[in-house]
Amino acid sequence: MGRKFDGRFWFDVANSRLGLVVGFLCLATLSVLVMTGTFQPGKPAVDASLTPVIDEDPLAATPRASDRRSDGRQLEPLASNALFIDGANGLDSNPGTVDAPILTPAAGFRLVEPGMTVYFRGGVYDDTKLGTNVIRQGGTEDNWVKVQPYPGEEVEIIAGGEYGNGFEISGAAYIEIRGFTITGRDDSTHGNGVTGNEQSHDIRVLDNRISGFGQSGISFVRSSRVTIEGNEIRNTAARSFWQGSGISLFEAEGPTDPVEAGFTNIIRSNYLVGNYNGVPSRKGVITDGNCIIVDFFDVESTPEYRGSTLVENNVCAENGGRGVHVFNSSNVMVRNNTLIGNGRSKGLSSAPAELVAVRASNVSFHNNLILNTAGVRAYFERDANNTVFEHNYALYDPPPGATNQALENDVRYITSRSGSQPVEAFVPVVGSDLIGVADPSNQPADDLLGRARPMPGSIGALEPNSS
């Protein structure tokens, strides 16, 4: 039974002149607080002193780039085996055809079969009105389930509350989620933009724009064979004491055979800005808010797991924690990433650094561009074995070794250092010392924008624009 309020109390107050005056003043004060943002019902308290500032770059007045998700896919014909969800015009009793779509994602995902493409018609899908997006039925190795917007239409997924996720994959496999805007409401506490668990495997999260979630942008727990590529992730991880990050892979479990070029998990060509921890952990400290973390993949913590992870062509700018953090993990390659001004959170539980290997083994760092700020180390390692640092270029404190280089802070190496700019603004400038000096044996075939790299290519995530 719902809660009831005693109407006689309000009748007595309303008949009192003093009650009317007090009530009016209270309502007026509350209205001011709500309009100014001082009071926001249900919103967890975030320590404003922990919020990093996104720098403006007056020398890079590049207009915001067009949506990188298109790439011609709007012209693709509809899949023959398709299911349609329409949050404005559907009915859950419908069969899910293009002319008779389903209303709620939950009802649609119950009908998923291997090889099916699930199309969301254009519009806003708010979990307070249309429920959650939990996927428990997947595909097969030869018949993936693909979830994406209807061609040519924009879809925004909105979720919030204590544990609301944009998309959750629970114990399912062979699923691709592509091309959505996924937004966390102000009351998002421990939710993620996209998350997977319960030994989900063979998952692709591609070309999404994710922001505002309390825990992480993309987070996979006890999963494997995960590819995270082409996503833009901003302003996540601020409201959860679980200390999330922009992208987080934790305690891998599942099949370990490679999906590509010898790697089991791939984090590639993502752009992450302003992700930070704004609420301390239960122990009262700030531990994460990283751009990317590979966490507890070590063979001692998960003895049955023998997979490897590739982190390449990502741009990490102005996040609160570390740039790329390899913690208690093995068999990780970190190459050709651009790391700019991370480590901004005050009171991190360990020294801030852009590249980190702690209690790790068989970790290599190649061709990374590190535009770190004074006081933030370019690299940090502790209790690590068989780590390799080669051909990394840093402003301050480059890793030791003849192939790692120190840069000059007063020289412009790339067209922008500001997370307020589109990712295309991080290309090397003409004549930059970054061009043509990468180790070709450890560089990707393409850069973040999919352009072929010469041999040797450039340091960092992007090649220069052609003249």
Backbone torsions as a table, in degrees:
resi	resn	phi	psi	omega
1	MET	NA	135.1	179.8
2	GLY	-69.8	157.2	-179.6
3	ARG	-69.2	138.2	178.5
4	LYS	-115.0	144.9	176.3
5	PHE	-104.6	143.4	-178.1
6	ASP	-78.8	108.4	-177.5
7	GLY	-65.8	-22.6	-178.3
8	ARG	-65.8	-33.4	179.1
9	PHE	-60.9	-47.4	-178.3
10	TRP	-68.2	-30.5	176.7
11	PHE	-64.4	-43.7	-179.3
12	ASP	-65.3	-41.2	179.6
13	VAL	-65.0	-42.2	-178.1
14	ALA	-63.4	-25.9	179.9
15	ASN	-88.7	3.6	177.8
16	SER	-107.7	126.7	178.9
17	ARG	-59.8	-40.3	178.3
18	LEU	-62.3	-39.4	179.2
19	GLY	-62.9	-39.9	179.0
20	LEU	-63.7	-42.2	-179.5
21	VAL	-65.0	-46.8	-179.7
22	VAL	-62.1	-43.8	179.9
23	GLY	-61.9	-42.4	179.9
24	PHE	-62.9	-44.2	-179.2
25	LEU	-64.4	-39.5	179.3
26	CYS	-64.3	-45.3	-180.0
27	LEU	-64.3	-40.1	179.6
28	ALA	-64.3	-42.9	179.6
29	THR	-63.7	-44.1	179.6
30	LEU	-61.9	-39.8	-179.7
31	SER	-62.1	-41.5	179.1
32	VAL	-63.6	-43.5	-178.5
33	LEU	-63.7	-40.2	179.6
34	VAL	-67.5	-44.6	-177.8
35	MET	-64.8	-33.8	-179.9
36	THR	-85.7	-6.4	179.2
37	GLY	84.9	1.3	-179.6
38	THR	-67.1	-37.4	177.3
39	PHE	-118.5	122.1	177.6
40	GLN	-133.0	105.3	-174.7
41	PRO	-54.7	129.4	173.4
42	GLY	81.7	-4.0	-177.6
43	LYS	-85.8	124.4	179.6
44	PRO	-62.2	148.6	-179.3
45	ALA	-74.8	124.8	177.6
46	VAL	-110.5	132.2	179.1
47	ASP	-72.3	109.3	-175.8
48	ALA	-61.8	-25.9	-179.8
49	SER	-69.0	-15.1	-179.4
50	LEU	-92.2	-5.0	-175.6
51	THR	-76.4	120.5	177.2
52	PRO	-73.7	151.1	178.6
53	VAL	-96.2	130.8	176.9
54	ILE	-86.2	116.8	-174.6
55	ASP	-69.5	141.4	168.7
56	GLU	-90.0	144.8	-177.7
57	ASP	-121.7	97.7	-175.7
58	PRO	-66.4	-17.2	-179.4
59	LEU	-86.8	-2.9	-178.1
60	ALA	-128.1	72.2	-177.9
61	ALA	-85.5	47.8	-179.9
62	THR	-75.8	128.7	176.9
63	PRO	-63.9	154.4	-178.6
64	ARG	-60.3	132.8	-176.0
65	ALA	-70.0	157.4	175.3
66	SER	-68.9	166.0	-176.0
67	ASP	-59.1	116.7	-179.3
68	ARG	-70.6	-8.6	-175.1
69	ARG	-78.4	-16.0	-171.9
70	SER	-68.6	-66.1	177.5
71	ASP	47.0	31.5	178.3
72	GLY	83.1	-2.6	-174.4
73	ARG	-71.5	-17.4	178.4
74	GLN	-65.0	-18.1	-179.6
75	LEU	-91.0	-2.3	-179.0
76	GLU	-67.3	138.8	175.2
77	PRO	-69.9	158.2	177.1
78	LEU	-65.6	143.2	176.5
79	ALA	-66.3	148.6	-179.2
80	SER	-72.0	-35.1	177.4
81	ASN	-100.2	91.6	-169.6
82	ALA	-132.6	152.5	174.1
83	LEU	-128.6	137.7	-173.7
84	PHE	-118.0	132.5	177.3
85	ILE	-118.6	130.9	-178.3
86	ASP	-135.2	104.8	-176.4
87	GLY	-70.3	-9.1	179.3
88	ALA	-104.4	-35.1	-170.8
89	ASN	-125.5	5.1	-177.2
90	GLY	-88.0	172.0	172.7
91	LEU	-136.2	138.3	179.8
92	ASP	-67.5	-16.8	176.2
93	SER	-84.3	-6.0	179.8
94	ASN	-74.6	161.0	-179.1
95	PRO	-80.0	-10.5	179.2
96	GLY	89.8	21.6	175.4
97	THR	-82.7	171.9	-178.9
98	VAL	-64.0	-30.6	179.5
99	ASP	-91.4	-14.9	178.9
100	ALA	-136.8	71.9	-174.6
101	PRO	-75.6	163.9	176.2
102	ILE	-86.4	150.5	-176.7
103	LEU	-81.4	-55.7	-170.8
104	THR	-103.4	144.0	177.2
105	PRO	-58.1	-38.1	-178.8
106	ALA	-59.3	-43.6	178.6
107	ALA	-66.6	-37.0	179.7
108	GLY	-68.1	-43.8	-177.4
109	PHE	-66.5	-21.2	175.8
110	ARG	-69.9	-18.6	-178.5
111	LEU	-99.3	3.9	-175.0
112	VAL	-65.7	138.0	176.0
113	GLU	-128.2	156.2	176.7
114	PRO	-54.7	139.1	179.0
115	GLY	84.7	2.0	-175.1
116	MET	-90.0	143.9	169.5
117	THR	-105.5	124.9	179.9
118	VAL	-99.8	115.1	-179.4
119	TYR	-100.5	128.6	169.8
120	PHE	-94.4	123.8	173.5
121	ARG	-69.2	156.2	-173.9
122	GLY	-58.7	147.3	178.7
123	GLY	138.3	-171.1	-178.2
124	VAL	-107.1	129.8	179.5
125	TYR	-115.2	97.2	-177.7
126	ASP	-95.9	129.9	-175.6
127	ASP	-66.8	-18.1	176.3
128	THR	-72.3	-18.8	-178.5
129	LYS	-111.1	-35.5	-172.5
130	LEU	-117.7	5.8	175.8
131	GLY	81.5	-174.8	-172.4
132	THR	-91.5	165.6	-179.4
133	ASN	-113.8	79.5	-179.9
134	VAL	-107.0	125.5	-177.1
135	ILE	-110.3	116.4	-179.4
136	ARG	-115.2	-9.9	-180.0
137	GLN	-117.7	123.4	-175.4
138	GLY	-116.4	-154.6	-177.1
139	GLY	-113.1	-154.1	176.8
140	THR	-129.2	174.7	-176.8
141	GLU	-57.1	-36.2	-178.4
142	ASP	-98.5	-6.4	-176.2
143	ASN	-139.9	80.6	-179.6
144	TRP	-70.8	155.8	168.5
145	VAL	-97.2	125.5	-179.1
146	LYS	-114.5	132.6	-178.6
147	VAL	-120.2	121.3	-173.8
148	GLN	-160.5	164.6	174.4
149	PRO	-68.2	153.5	172.1
150	TYR	-58.3	137.7	-176.3
151	PRO	-52.5	129.0	177.3
152	GLY	84.2	1.5	-178.2
153	GLU	-118.7	144.9	179.8
154	GLU	-94.2	135.3	-180.0
155	VAL	-127.6	128.2	174.4
156	GLU	-115.2	126.0	174.7
157	ILE	-98.9	126.0	179.8
158	ILE	-119.6	129.9	179.5
159	ALA	-143.7	157.7	-179.9
160	GLY	-167.8	-154.2	-175.0
161	GLY	79.9	-167.8	-172.8
162	GLU	-66.7	-46.8	-176.8
163	TYR	-129.9	27.2	-178.6
164	GLY	-76.2	126.1	178.0
165	ASN	-108.7	152.3	173.9
166	GLY	-63.5	-57.5	171.3
167	PHE	-133.0	137.4	174.7
168	GLU	-124.0	127.2	175.2
169	ILE	-107.4	115.6	-172.5
170	SER	-117.5	104.2	175.9
171	GLY	65.1	26.5	-178.5
172	ALA	-117.6	167.3	-175.2
173	ALA	-141.8	160.9	176.4
174	TYR	57.9	60.3	-178.0
175	ILE	-129.8	137.0	175.9
176	GLU	-121.5	129.9	175.4
177	ILE	-117.8	120.9	-170.2
178	ARG	-140.6	136.3	161.9
179	GLY	83.0	20.2	-178.6
180	PHE	-100.2	154.8	159.9
181	THR	-93.8	123.8	-173.4
182	ILE	-125.7	114.8	-168.8
183	THR	-122.4	132.0	174.1
184	GLY	-91.4	133.7	176.6
185	ARG	-70.4	169.1	-179.8
186	ASP	-63.0	-19.7	179.7
187	ASP	-94.5	8.0	177.5
188	SER	-67.0	122.9	-175.6
189	THR	-109.4	-65.4	-177.6
190	HIS	-114.0	20.9	-178.6
191	GLY	-88.4	162.5	179.1
192	ASN	-127.1	154.0	176.1
193	GLY	-62.7	-53.9	173.4
194	VAL	-134.9	133.9	-179.9
195	THR	-141.8	154.2	175.8
196	GLY	-140.3	152.4	-176.4
197	ASN	-158.0	-175.6	174.4
198	GLU	55.5	45.0	178.9
199	GLN	59.2	36.9	168.2
200	SER	-63.6	145.4	-179.7
201	HIS	-151.3	163.2	-175.4
202	ASP	53.9	68.8	-177.7
203	ILE	-122.4	138.2	173.9
204	ARG	-123.6	125.1	176.4
205	VAL	-117.6	108.4	-166.0
206	LEU	-129.2	133.9	164.3
207	ASP	58.7	41.6	176.4
208	ASN	-106.5	156.7	172.5
209	ARG	-112.0	118.9	-171.3
210	ILE	-125.8	135.4	179.0
211	SER	-156.6	156.0	165.0
212	GLY	82.7	2.7	-177.7
213	PHE	-82.0	145.3	-172.7
214	GLY	-69.0	-30.4	-177.1
215	GLN	-102.8	-72.1	-178.0
216	SER	-139.5	160.0	172.9
217	GLY	-71.8	-57.4	175.2
218	ILE	-130.8	127.3	-175.8
219	SER	-140.3	124.9	174.4
220	PHE	-121.4	129.7	-177.5
221	VAL	-120.8	127.7	178.4
222	ARG	52.3	49.5	179.3
223	SER	-132.8	172.9	-178.7
224	SER	-156.7	165.8	-178.5
225	ARG	53.6	55.3	-177.7
226	VAL	-108.0	130.4	174.0
227	THR	-115.7	123.5	-179.8
228	ILE	-121.7	110.6	-168.8
229	GLU	-145.3	137.1	171.3
230	GLY	74.0	18.7	-178.2
231	ASN	-94.2	150.6	171.3
232	GLU	-112.2	122.6	-173.1
233	ILE	-127.2	119.6	-176.9
234	ARG	-131.3	142.4	165.6
235	ASN	55.3	51.5	173.3
236	THR	-114.0	172.3	170.8
237	ALA	79.1	11.5	-171.5
238	ALA	-86.5	-16.0	-167.9
239	ARG	-123.6	12.1	-178.4
240	SER	-114.8	133.6	175.4
241	PHE	-72.7	-6.3	175.3
242	TRP	-76.8	-6.3	171.4
243	GLN	61.6	71.7	179.7
244	GLY	-83.2	-174.3	179.3
245	SER	-145.0	175.8	177.2
246	GLY	-58.9	-54.9	173.0
247	ILE	-127.5	129.6	-177.1
248	SER	-135.6	123.6	169.7
249	LEU	-112.8	125.0	-170.5
250	PHE	-133.7	130.8	173.9
251	GLU	48.7	66.9	-177.6
252	ALA	-61.2	138.6	173.5
253	GLU	-144.0	144.9	176.9
254	GLY	125.5	-168.2	-177.5
255	PRO	-61.8	145.4	-174.5
256	THR	-118.9	0.3	179.0
257	ASP	-66.1	146.0	-172.2
258	PRO	-64.7	149.7	171.8
259	VAL	-97.9	-21.4	-177.7
260	GLU	-164.4	128.0	170.4
261	ALA	48.3	39.2	175.6
262	GLY	85.7	4.9	-177.8
263	PHE	-113.9	140.4	-178.5
264	THR	-87.1	-41.6	-179.3
265	ASN	-122.3	140.5	-176.2
266	ILE	-131.3	126.4	173.4
267	ILE	-119.5	105.7	-166.9
268	ARG	-138.5	137.6	167.1
269	SER	56.9	40.4	174.2
270	ASN	-101.9	156.6	179.6
271	TYR	-122.8	117.1	-173.5
272	LEU	-126.8	126.2	-175.1
273	VAL	-137.2	134.7	166.9
274	GLY	68.1	25.2	175.0
275	ASN	-87.5	130.3	-174.5
276	TYR	-159.0	161.0	175.0
277	ASN	-92.1	117.5	179.1
278	GLY	-104.5	-2.9	177.9
279	VAL	-128.6	127.3	179.6
280	PRO	-64.0	160.4	174.7
281	SER	-68.7	177.1	178.4
282	ARG	-64.3	-17.6	175.9
283	LYS	-91.2	2.4	175.5
284	GLY	82.4	19.9	-178.5
285	VAL	-126.5	161.8	174.3
286	ILE	-99.6	120.7	-174.9
287	THR	-114.5	-24.5	-169.7
288	ASP	-133.7	-125.0	-169.5
289	GLY	72.2	29.1	-179.3
290	ASN	-73.2	161.4	167.6
291	CYS	-65.9	-57.2	-178.7
292	ILE	-138.1	134.7	174.9
293	ILE	-133.8	133.2	169.5
294	VAL	-108.1	113.8	-160.3
295	ASP	-128.2	124.4	176.7
296	PHE	56.1	49.1	170.1
297	PHE	-98.3	6.8	-174.5
298	ASP	-67.0	146.1	-177.7
299	VAL	-64.9	-22.0	178.6
300	GLU	-75.9	-32.2	-179.1
301	SER	-86.4	-29.8	176.1
302	THR	-131.8	80.9	-169.5
303	PRO	-58.4	-26.8	-176.7
304	GLU	-83.8	-6.8	-174.2
305	TYR	-97.2	126.4	179.9
306	ARG	-129.7	28.0	-177.2
307	GLY	-80.3	172.7	177.7
308	SER	-130.0	157.8	-173.1
309	THR	-131.3	136.3	177.4
310	LEU	-113.6	128.3	177.0
311	VAL	-122.4	106.9	-173.9
312	GLU	-144.8	150.9	171.8
313	ASN	62.0	25.9	177.0
314	ASN	-94.4	149.6	170.3
315	VAL	-111.1	119.9	179.3
316	CYS	-115.6	112.5	-174.7
317	ALA	-128.0	123.9	166.9
318	GLU	59.9	40.8	172.7
319	ASN	-89.1	160.3	-175.2
320	GLY	-73.9	-38.4	-179.3
321	GLY	-93.2	-148.4	-175.9
322	ARG	-79.7	165.9	177.0
323	GLY	-71.1	-71.0	174.2
324	VAL	-124.0	119.4	-174.5
325	HIS	-115.5	115.2	175.2
326	VAL	-104.6	110.2	-172.5
327	PHE	-123.3	122.6	176.3
328	ASN	53.2	43.3	-173.7
329	SER	-138.0	159.7	-178.2
330	SER	-130.3	157.5	171.5
331	ASN	61.4	61.5	-178.6
332	VAL	-127.0	131.7	172.0
333	MET	-112.9	128.6	-179.7
334	VAL	-120.8	108.7	-173.3
335	ARG	-140.6	145.3	174.2
336	ASN	52.8	45.4	171.4
337	ASN	-101.6	152.2	174.7
338	THR	-110.1	120.0	-173.8
339	LEU	-119.7	119.7	-171.1
340	ILE	-130.1	112.1	168.3
341	GLY	59.7	37.5	175.4
342	ASN	-84.3	-177.6	-177.7
343	GLY	74.0	35.4	-173.4
344	ARG	-88.4	-15.2	-177.3
345	SER	-69.8	138.1	175.3
346	LYS	-78.8	140.8	173.5
347	GLY	76.2	27.9	173.8
348	LEU	-57.4	144.1	-174.9
349	SER	-67.6	-18.2	172.5
350	SER	-138.3	167.3	-174.5
351	ALA	-57.0	134.1	178.8
352	PRO	-69.5	142.5	178.3
353	ALA	-155.5	159.6	-179.2
354	GLU	-83.5	-44.4	177.4
355	LEU	-117.0	126.8	-173.3
356	VAL	-135.0	135.1	171.0
357	ALA	-133.4	110.8	-179.0
358	VAL	-125.3	129.5	-176.5
359	ARG	48.3	48.9	-173.9
360	ALA	-125.3	161.7	176.7
361	SER	-145.8	150.0	179.4
362	ASN	55.3	53.6	179.0
363	VAL	-117.8	132.1	-179.4
364	SER	-127.7	142.3	-179.3
365	PHE	-124.4	118.8	-175.3
366	HIS	-134.5	139.0	167.3
367	ASN	59.5	28.7	180.0
368	ASN	-89.3	139.5	174.9
369	LEU	-97.3	122.0	-173.6
370	ILE	-120.6	99.2	175.6
371	LEU	-99.0	70.9	-175.8
372	ASN	-82.4	160.3	177.0
373	THR	-93.1	159.4	178.9
374	ALA	-59.0	132.8	-178.3
375	GLY	94.7	-11.5	175.9
376	VAL	-109.6	120.7	-176.5
377	ARG	-68.1	150.6	173.4
378	ALA	-71.1	-36.6	-179.2
379	TYR	-147.3	158.7	175.5
380	PHE	-152.9	133.7	174.2
381	GLU	-138.7	146.5	178.7
382	ARG	-152.3	135.2	179.9
383	ASP	52.1	40.4	-179.8
384	ALA	-115.9	148.6	177.0
385	ASN	-134.0	149.0	-179.0
386	ASN	56.9	47.4	173.1
387	THR	-96.7	145.1	-178.3
388	VAL	-127.2	128.5	173.8
389	PHE	-122.1	112.4	-178.5
390	GLU	-142.0	137.2	175.2
391	HIS	58.5	40.9	173.7
392	ASN	-103.7	135.3	-177.3
393	TYR	-113.3	128.3	-174.4
394	ALA	-136.8	149.2	174.9
395	LEU	-70.3	-47.7	-177.3
396	TYR	-125.1	138.5	170.5
397	ASP	54.4	58.8	177.7
398	PRO	-64.5	154.4	177.2
399	PRO	-57.9	151.5	178.5
400	PRO	-67.5	156.1	179.5
401	GLY	124.4	146.6	-173.2
402	ALA	-64.9	-27.5	-175.3
403	THR	-88.5	-10.9	177.3
404	ASN	-86.8	138.9	-171.2
405	GLN	-123.8	146.5	173.2
406	ALA	-93.2	138.3	179.9
407	LEU	-104.9	162.6	177.5
408	GLU	-95.7	132.1	-173.8
409	ASN	-69.7	-23.6	-176.1
410	ASP	-93.3	11.3	179.7
411	VAL	-110.3	136.8	177.4
412	ARG	-87.8	113.5	-179.5
413	TYR	-95.9	-33.2	176.9
414	ILE	-127.0	164.9	-171.0
415	THR	-71.6	-17.8	179.3
416	SER	-153.2	150.7	170.9
417	ARG	-120.2	16.5	-172.0
418	SER	-109.6	131.2	176.1
419	GLY	-69.1	-6.9	176.4
420	SER	-77.9	-8.1	-176.7
421	GLN	-97.4	158.7	174.4
422	PRO	-68.3	160.3	-173.5
423	VAL	-63.7	-25.9	179.2
424	GLU	-65.2	-13.7	-178.1
425	ALA	-80.4	-0.6	-175.9
426	PHE	-100.9	22.9	178.7
427	VAL	-76.4	151.7	175.5
428	PRO	-63.5	144.2	176.1
429	VAL	-76.8	160.7	179.1
430	VAL	-58.8	130.5	179.4
431	GLY	82.2	5.3	-178.3
432	SER	-62.0	145.1	176.3
433	ASP	-67.6	-4.9	-179.7
434	LEU	-84.5	-14.1	-170.1
435	ILE	-85.0	128.8	171.9
436	GLY	73.3	22.1	-177.5
437	VAL	-122.0	5.2	179.6
438	ALA	-70.1	158.9	173.6
439	ASP	-77.1	108.4	-174.7
440	PRO	-65.2	-22.2	179.8
441	SER	-75.2	-12.6	-179.5
442	ASN	-131.3	35.7	177.1
443	GLN	-116.9	150.3	175.7
444	PRO	-67.6	161.4	177.5
445	ALA	-69.6	-33.8	-177.3
446	ASP	-124.6	165.7	174.2
447	ASP	-95.3	-172.2	-175.7
448	LEU	-58.7	-34.0	-178.7
449	LEU	-88.5	6.8	177.4
450	GLY	83.5	12.9	179.1
451	ARG	-87.8	137.9	-177.8
452	ALA	-62.2	135.2	177.1
453	ARG	-87.5	138.9	171.8
454	PRO	-71.2	173.0	178.6
455	MET	-119.4	108.3	-1.9
456	PRO	-81.3	158.4	179.4
457	GLY	-97.5	-158.7	-175.5
458	SER	-98.4	159.0	171.8
459	ILE	-73.4	138.0	177.3
460	GLY	98.8	-172.1	-170.6
461	ALA	-81.6	-19.2	-171.6
462	LEU	-129.3	144.7	170.0
463	GLU	-87.5	159.3	178.4
464	PRO	-66.4	156.2	174.6
465	ASN	-69.1	144.9	178.3
466	SER	-70.4	144.7	-177.7
467	SER	-80.3	NA	NA
